[in-house]
Amino acid sequence: GRRPGPEGARHAMSRAAARNAVREQYKFFTATEEEAFSVFGRAEVKGINRIRQVTDTHCLVAFVVVVVVMLWLDAQASWLGNPRRLSQPIDFRGKLCGYDEEVKEQKLGYHPNPLNDMLVCVKACPKTAGDGNFTLPDGPQGKDFERPAYPTSKIYGQLCLPLDLDLAKQIIATKSTQSEMYKALGVVFTSRSVILVILMVPLVTACVFIIALLFVPTAASVVAFSTTAVVLALVGMLMDLDQAVLAEVPLYHETHPLMLKAAPYIRNGCYLAAVVFLCFLVMYFPSLARSHRVFEECLAAIINKNVFITVFASLAISLLRILFILHVCSTVAYMMSITNPVQVKVLLFGEHHWVERVAWSPLFLKGLFFYTFGTYWVLEFMAFCNKYITAQVLCHTYFSLKALNSRGEEIRHGQQSPVYYAVTSLCRYHLGSVALGALLAFPCRTIRFFMSFFVPDRPNLQNSLNQQFRIAYYLFYPLIRLDLEVLRFFKDSVWVMLPLKGYKYMDAARRAEGLLNRCRGKIPNLTKFTGRIDAFINISVGLTSLVWTFFLFRERRHGKYHEVEEINAQQALGGLFIPPEHSPLLALPVMTAFGFWVGSGMLHLVSIASETLTICYCIDVEMAGGTETDALYVPQSLKDCYKDLGGGESERELSELIEADATGL
């Protein structure tokens, strides 16, 4: 072929020099060459909010399959389950004492042979040997064997126990972790009115904090962290006092072994969380003043007349989430109560024989794990749908809706129903991407959080002048590659790029990551000012469900544990200060997780606003030519916010990174 002439060679050299200049400019931040060169052009604004394709269909299909299986489990649970089995005696044939037709008049449980766990239903506790004979299939070779009654008393719940305390302890002792967990969760999950009260607390608290962060963000943060620390410490001390009281309850040690083992860990967790909140408040108190202006700008963007509808959309989705949680609690209670006949090998008269018993269904135990996974996916799916709608409306406000420049001239005309467009674009094109993000975001963020303790959050560690960074690169190479290829793409920034450009999930994530990395050191990321504080406020709000669950479910009151099927909200509130007969410690982690989901349904408005404003402003600057003064679409308030922040933050970040790369500090 023809050799390039001098002009072509110079042109090639100039292009190579330009590319090298770009690489050098972004070497501290961009992880790949694609990130360095995927710059937004001026013409791309024409595609904002218009480019659409159906994305990540395979994930949507998988999500639908999971939901269909959950619906099947719902139907099976309502047909086969009875939550009363979690608290009432069940005879050896599987009949529920006092409820099933054959034993409707026999509400008490009695063990004819106190040396095994076979139970029969009786009308009254036998007092003498003359009160009747009882037959069990525990004779020689597993045949029926008749025994006379022995003296018993209704010592615990609906059970007739022998007067010999040691023998009673042997009978009543909980021998299965599964049974104790089922009964502990059943106490909570069968009381829907109390759960509703508990879940409304983080929702209302989140709404209050949204308003407070707009007007007094610093004071709101201080109140959130300090009160959370104090309340958690108080809960920890009350747990200690409760254990001292419960230790005096007859047979409590035998019936709650798992709870007694877990109590010190949960109590220490409360103390540790209280210390963490206090330390965070002390460490980040100086930065609260710097975050003040950013919180105001983010919340001002939310209450904009074009965006305020997202508050009602978030509230509606949060209420829908609460209804779903109530349904899940009810279904899980039914599912846990399903029993099956099983063959058990027992020692009878010196010989081993197979005897038919009734036990918790092993099939529906596996179904519980699947249902738990499906519940997580559905709740995360709702959360990310909410984030998509909020980001889409904010993006419309920035790029598409009517707006005026500083001289009062209209600079663009836009669509009048951004929420309608957000919902329709989500349902028609991006449910698959939402399903993918909902499935993987939490595990990826968790892994990345623990990685941050060992690996610096800096790309290209292998090229660093710092020997420690290079050692870390080779030592944690598999984790670094996993982060480079997967983990770093599951951030909230993708929910801004996805509405803006309509890419598939991973394409949108790569474009968002590249944009933010290119702008590091030049444009301050608003999430740097709000991220940690917002995360701790989310945790603080979520923990309110732990506190209220602890107080409202501390007991089945007035000594009626196992006799009252469920407790209502009025009883729970009215007995707050009565000494406990029961502790809900085993259910606290589950209710706390539900509280986090409900609280984040409103508080995500802050994080998504900071992500959206940052990304839209970065795109605006890049399309305008790369300098902040050339931005075309930036609202005046956001421009003033960045002016107040100044370039010092971004320049400081760049200088600190260069210094750390050279010295390892």
N, C-alpha and C positions, 0 to 999 in steps of 0.2 A: 504494500500500500504506500500512499504518499506520506512522506514525513511532514510533520507540522512545521510551518514556517516560523520565523522569529516572532511574528505577531501572535500566532496561536500559542507558542511556547510561553510568551509573556502573559497571555490571558490565562493559561493553565496555572502558571506560577502564582498569578494574583489570586485566582480562585483558591488554590491550595493555601496561600498565605491567609486569605480571609477565613477559611475553615479552621486553620490553626489558631487564628486570633479568637474565633468563637470558642474553640475548645479551651484555650487558655483563660478566656474570660469566665467560663462556667466550671472550671476544673474542680473547684472546691465543693460544688453543689450537685451537678448533674451526674447521674450514675451511668448513663449510656450516651452514645453519640446522638441517638434518636431524640433524646430529651433536649440536647443542646440545639438541635436544628428544627424542632417542630414548633416554630414561632408562629403566632397568629398574624395573618396578613390583614391588610385593610379591607379586602373584599370579603373576608369571612363574616363580617357583621351581617351581611345579607342572608347568611345561613343560620343566624342565631334564631332559635325557637322554630325552625322550619324543617330542618333535615330530620326525617323520621324513617325508621325501619323497625320491624319486629325483632327484638333482641333476646338472646339467650333462651330460646324456646325449650330446650332440653331441661333446663332448670324448672321452668313453669310446669312441664309435664310431670317431673318428679314431685313437685310440690302438690299438684292436684292428686297424684296417687296417694301421697301421705294423708291428705285431707280425707279422701274417700275411705281409707283404712280406718281413720279416726272416727268417721261417721258410722262405720260398721261396728267398731268397738262400743260407741255410744249406744247403738241399738241392742247389742248383746248385753251390755251392762244393765240397761234399764229392764231387760227381760229376765235376766238370771240373778241379778243382785238384790240385796236387801241390806241397807246400812245398819239395821238393828243387829245383824249378826256380829258387828264389831263390838257391841257392848252387852248383848244379852246371851244367856247360855244356849248352847247348841248340843243336842243329844248325839249319841254315837251313830245314829242313823241319819244325821243331818237335819233334823227337825228343830225349828227355832221355838224355844220354850215360850209359851204365852201368845204365839202369833200363828204358827202353822195349824191347819185345821185339826190334825190328830192330837195336838197338845195345847189347844187354845186355852183350856182352863188350868193348865199346869205351867205356872210362870217361873218356878224356881228350878235350879239345877242341883242334882245330888249325885255323888260318886258312890255307887254301891260297893265297889272295890276301891278302897282308898290308896291302894298301891299302884293303880294305873289311872289313866286320864279319861276312861270311859265314863260318860255322864248320861243320866236319864232325867226327864222332866217330872217334877212332882208338884202337887198343889200346896203342900206344907212340909216343912222340914221334919223328918222323922225324929222322934224323941226317945223311943224305946225300941227294943227288938220286936215288939209286938205290933209295930206300925206298918208291917207288911214285908213281903219278900220281893226281891228285884232280880231280874234275869239279865245276864250279859253273855256275849259270845266269847268268854275267856276261860272256858273250861278246858279239860284235856282234849288235845287235838283241835282246839278252837271251837268246841261245841258249846252250846248254851249251858250256863251254870247259874243256879239259883242261890241267892244269899239272903239272910235276914237283915233287917235294918239295924243301924247302930245310932247312938245319940248324936245329934248334930244341932247346929244353930245357924241362923242367918247372920253370919259375922261380916261378910264382905259382899256388897252388891246383891245380886240375885242368886247367890250360891249358898247352899247348905253345907257347912264345913264341920268336920269332927271337932269335939271339944278339946281333944289333944292338940295343943298349939303347934307342936313339931310336925304332927301329921297334917295339920291344916296348911302349914307353910309348904310342905312337900307337894300337896295337891295344887295349891294356888300359884306356886312359883312359875314365872314365865320362862319357858324353856326354849322359846323361839324369838329371835330378833325380829323376824318378819311379823309375828303376831303383835309384838309391842309397837312396832312402827305403824302397823295398820290401825291399831286402836288409838294411838296418839294422834295420827292424822285424821282418823275418823271423828274424834272429838271436835276438831276444828272444821273439817270439810262438811259436816252435816249441819253446821250453824250458819246458814247463808246470810241471815240478817246481820250477824256480827261481822262477818267477812266484808259485807257491803260497807258497814260503818268504818272498818279499818282501812279499806281501799279508798274511801272518800277522803281520808285524812291527807295522804300525799297529794291527791289531786287538788284539794283546796289549798294546801300549803304551797304547791308549785304555782298556782295562780297568784297567791299573795306575793311570792318572791318575784314573779314576772313584773308586777307593778312596782315593788320596792326597788328592783334593779334599774328601773327606768328613772326613778327620782332620787333614791339614796343608795346607790350600789355598794358603796363602802360600808355603810351602816348595816345594810342587809347581809353582806358577807360576814361581818363580824358577829352579828346576832346568830346567823345560821351555824357558824363553826363553834362558837362558845356555848350556845344552848345545847347543841348536839353532844359536845364533850361532857357537859354537866349531866344531861339526862342519861347518857350511856353509863356513866359512873354510878348514877343512882340505881339504874336497872341492875348493874352488877352487884351492888350491895344488897338489893332486895332479893336477888337470886340466892345469895348466901343465907339471908334470913329465912327465906322460904324453905331451903333445904333443911335448916334446923327444925322448922315446924313439921315438915313432911316426914322427917326421920322418926317423929313420935306417932305417926299414923300407923295403926296395926297393919301388918302384912305389906306395907308400902315397899320395903326393900325387895321383897320377893316378887312383886308385880311390876316393878319399874327398874330392872337392873341396867338396861341400856341408858335410860334417862339419867340415872345416878352417875354412870360413867361419863356421860357427855356433859353434865352440868358444869364441872370445873373448866372444861375447855370453852364452853359458851360464855361463862362468866369472865374468864381471862380475855376472851375475844372482845367483850364489851369494854373492859378496862383498857386493852391495847388500842381499840378504836378511839376511845376518849383521849388517850395520850397523843395519838396521831393527829387528831383534830386540833388539839391545843398547840402542838408543835408546828403544824401547818399554819395556824393563825399567827404565831409568833414570827415564823420565817417569812411569810408572804405579806405580812402587814404593810411593810414599806411599798410593796408593788401594788397594793390596793388603790393607792392614789393614782398611779399611772394607768390602771385599768378603768378608772372611773369614767373617763371620756369615751373609751371604747364601748363600755356597757351602755352608756347613754345613746351612742350612735346606733348600736345594734338594735336596741329596743325602740329607738325612734323610727328605724326602718320598718319594724314590725307594726307599729301603730299608724304608719302611713295609711291614708284612706284607701289606697289601692291594694294594700297588703293586709290590712286589719282582719279581713275575712279569714286569714289563715289561723287566727286565734280561735275562731269558732269552729273551723275545720279540725284543729287539734283537739279542742274540747270534745267534739263529737266522736272523734276516733278514740279518745281516752275513755269516754263512757262506753263505747262499743267494746273496748278492751276489758273494762271491768265486768261487763255482762258475760264476755267470753270466759273470764277467769272464774266467775261464779258457776258457769256451766261446767267448766273443767273440774272444779272442786266437787260438784255433785256427781259427775260421771266417775271420777276417781274413787269416791266413797262407795259407789255402787260396784265398781270393778273390784275393789279390794275385798268386798263381802262375798264374792262368788266362791262357792266351795264345790269340790268334786269328791266322789268316793275313791279311795285309794286302798291298796293292799299294803299293810304294815307288818313287818316281821317282828314278833314279840316272843318273849320267853314265858311260857305257860307250863307250870308244874314241871320245871326242869327241861322242857323241850321247846324248840323254836317252831312257831307256827305262823302262817300268814293269816292275818285278821283284817277284815274290811273296816275301814275307818272313814271319817270325813275330814278333809283338810283343805286349806286355801288352794285355789286352782293354780297349778304351775303354769298352765297356758296363759292365764290372764295376768300372772306375775310378769311374764315376758311382754304381754300386751301393755302393762303399766309402763314399762320402760319405753316401749315404742310410743305410747300416748304422751309420755313426758317429753320425748324428743319432738313429737309433732306439735305439742303446746309451745315449746320454745320457738320452733320455726314459725308458727302462726303469729305469735306475739311479736317476734322480730320483724316478720313480714308487715304487720300493721305499723310498726315503728318506722320502717324505711319507706313505706307508702306515704306516711305523714311527712317525712323529711323531703321526699321528692316533691310533694305538692307545695310545701313551704318554699323550697328552693326555686321551683318553677315560677311561682308568683313573684318572688323577689327578683329573679332574672328578668321577668317581664317589666317590672318597674324600672330596672336599670337600663335595659336596652330597647324595649318595645313600646311601653305606654307613653302617653303624652307627657312631655316635660318641657321646661323652660330653661334657658341659659341665664347667666348672671345679668344680662340686659333685659330679661323679661321676654325674649323672643322664643317662640315655640320651635323646638329643634327636632321633634319627631311626633308622629301620630301612631297610635297603637291600638291593639285589641282592647275591647271594653270588659271582657269577662275572663280574666286570667285564671281564676279558679276552675271555671268550666273547661278551659283549654288544658289546664294541668291534669284534671281528673280524666278527661278523654284521652289525652296523649299517654297517660300512665296505663289506662285500661287497654288501649288499643295496641300499644307498642312495647311497653317496658316492664310488664309484670314479671317476665322471666328474669330480667336483670335485678329486680327487687328481690325475687326469690333467691338468686345467687348470693347477693349481698347479705340477706337475712340469714342464710345458712352459714356463711363462712366468716362474717365480720367479727363476731365475738371471739371465736377460737384464735383467729389470726391476731387480733389486737392483744389477747392475753399472752400469746407466745411472744409477741414483739415487746410487750411490757417487761417480761422477765429477761428477754435478751438485752434490754437497755442497761441492765445492771452489769453486763459483761462486755458488751460491744458498743463502741461510740456510734452515735447516730450521724455518721459521716460516710459518704460514698468514697470509693477509690482508696480504701485504706492501704492497699498493696503498693500504691505509688507515694504514700506519705513519707516525708522526711523523718517522721517520728518512728523510732524503732519499736516502741511499745504498740503503736497502731499496726505496724506490719506484723508483729507477733500475734496480735489479736486476730488479724485477718486470717492467718494460716491456722491458728488454733481453733477458731470458730468458723472455718470455711464453709461447712455444710449449712450452718444456720445463716451465714451471711448470704449465701447463694439463694437459700429459701426466702429470705427477706427481699433480696433483689428481684426475684422472679414472681413472688406471690404476696408476701405479708404486707409490704408497704402500700399495696394498692387497695387495701380495705380500710379506707379512711372516709370521713364524711365529705371530703372534697369531691368525691366521685358523684355525689348526689347533686352537685352543682353543674358539673360538666355534662352529665347525662341529660338533664333537661335542656341545657344550652345547645348541645350538638346532636343528641339522639344517637350516639354511638352504642355499640355493644359495651357490656360492663367493663371488660378489661381494656378495651380501646379508650373508653372515657377515662378510666383510672390512670392509664399511662399518659394521656394528654394532660390531665389535671396535675399529676405528679411532676411532669416536665415543666409545666408553666410555673408552678410554685418554686421549683428548684432554680429555674432561671432567674426568678425575681428575688430570691434570697440574696441579701446583701445590698439590695437596691430599694425594695418596697417592703415595709414592715408587714408581716402577716398578723392580722388582727387576732387570730386565735392564739398567738403567743401571749397576748395580754389577758385573754379570757379563758383559755383552755383549762388550766389546772383549777382555777377558782370555780369555773362552771362545773367541772367534774366533781369537785368536793361538795358543791351545793346540791348536785344531783344525788350524791351518796347521802348527804344529810337529809334530804327530803325522803329518799327511799327508806332510810332507817326509822322514820316515824311509824311505818307499818310494823317493824319489829317491836317498838315500844308499846304500841297499842295492842298488838297481839299478846304480848306478855301480860299486860294488865287485865285485858278483858277475858283471857282464857286461863288465868292462873288456877282455876278450880272448877269443878262441878260443885256448886256451893251447898252449904248446910248439910254436908255428909251424904248427899244423894248421888254421889258418883256411881255410875253404872245403872242408876235407876231412872234418871232423867235422860230421855233419848237425845235431846238437843237443848241448847240454851238460846234464848232470844236476846236482842240488843238491850231491852229494858232490864232484864235480869243481870246482864253483864255489867252495865253501867251502875246499877244499884248496889252491886256487891264488890265494888272496887277495893274497899278497905276491910273486907272480911278476911280472916286468916285463911290461907289456901288449903284446899284438899287435893289439889291437882296442879301440876305445872306443865305448860305447853312448850317446853324447851325443844323437843324434837321437831315441832312444827315451825319453829321460828325461822330457820333458813328458807323454807318454802315461801312463807308469807313475806319475808324480807325481799326475796326476788320479785314477787308480784308487786310489791311497793315500788321497787326500782323501775319496773316497766310502766306503772301508772304515772309516777312522778316525771319520768323522762318524756312522757307524751306531751307535756306542756313546756318543760324546760329545754327541750331540743330547739325551741325557737331562738334561743340565744346563740347556741353553737352553730346552727345552720345560718343564722344571719351573719355571723362573723366570717364563716367560710364563704358564703355567697358574695358578700361585699368585697372580700379580699380577691377572690378569683375574678369577679367581674371587673374590678379596678385593674388588675394585672392584665387582663385581656384588652381592656380599653387602652392602657398605656402601650402595650405591644403593637396594637393595630394602628395607633397614632404615630408610631415612630420610635418609641422606646424611652421617651422622657415624660416625667409626670406632668409637666406643664402643658403637654400636647393632648392629654386625655379629652375625648370628645363627649362622652356621655355621663361623666361622673357628676352626681348631684352636688350641689354647693355644700351641703352639710358634711358629706363624706370628704370632700376636698379640704374643708376646714379641719376635719378630724385628723387627716394625714398631715396637714400643715402643723397642727398642734403637736403631733407625735414627732414631726421633723425627721430628717434623714439620719439623725444620730443613732437611732435604734438599729437600723439596717447596717449602717457603717460599723457600729460596734460589733454586730454579729459577724460581719466579714473579718474585721481585724482580730477578733477573738479566735475565729476559726483558723486564720493564717498563723497566729501565734501558737495555738495548740498543735497545729500540724508540724510546726518546726520544733517545738520544745516538749510537747506532751503534757503540758499543764492543763 
